[in-house]
Amino acid sequence: MDIVSTIVVYILLWWWVFLMVLPFGSAPPEIPEKGHATSAPANPAMLKKIIATTIISAILFIIVKLVIESEIFAFR
């Protein structure tokens, strides 16, 4: 895999994992403030989710890279 393919695969994996991690631990406030969406999370904890996404994506990326480089699945 060349550098561009490597970056693209990692970015796609990161966003895929991020969108899966995003709803975990999100709960709406018991009493929403006036003018706010009632479904908006009280404490989104975005930094924790970004860190978790980066770690999970790195692990998945290593697995995907090993599978691609071992040519278990030949795409050519």
Stockholm file with secondary structure:
# STOCKHOLM 1.0

chainA/1-76         MDIVSTIVVYILLWWWVFLMVLPFGSAPPEIPEKGHATSAPANPAMLKKIIATTIISAILFIIVKLVIESEIFAFR
#=GR chainA/1-76 SS CCHHHHHHHHHHHHHHHHHHHTTTTCCCCSSCCTTSCTTSCSCCCHHHHHHHHHHHHHHHHHHHHHHHHHTSSCCC
#=GC SS_cons        CCHHHHHHHHHHHHHHHHHHHTTTTCCCCSSCCTTSCTTSCSCCCHHHHHHHHHHHHHHHHHHHHHHHHHTSSCCC
//
